[in-house]
Amino acid sequence: MNKNLIRQAQQLQARIQKAQEELGTLTAEASAGGGMVTVVVTGDQRVKSIKIAKDAVSPDDVEALEDLVLAAVSEGLEKSRQLAAAHLQKATGGMNIPGLM
């Protein structure tokens, strides 16, 4: 096998590994209910924080708050997946590598 090809593959592998490590430092933010619930999710799909406005808390309507939290988390995870895919695609030079995400 061509030594140059092996070197290129090793460099690509190193870029991918570095990009995957960086995902933990990237964040995506999403909110629901006009900002009543805000969620921050890292690029490696970990929920970093959930902020709930005092106005969103009502003992008489817990289900509404649950729905807002669920909507914000779902949107945050989707944004995080998109962020991660774009970051990894940049690291691979636009190559679509199956199973990378």
Buried (B, 14 or more C-beta within 10 A) or exposed (E): EEEEEEEEEEEBEEBBEEBBEBBEEBBBBBBBBEEBBBBBBBBBBEBBEBBBBEEBEEEEEEEBBEBBBEBBBEBBBEBBBEBBBEBBBEBBEEEEEEEBE
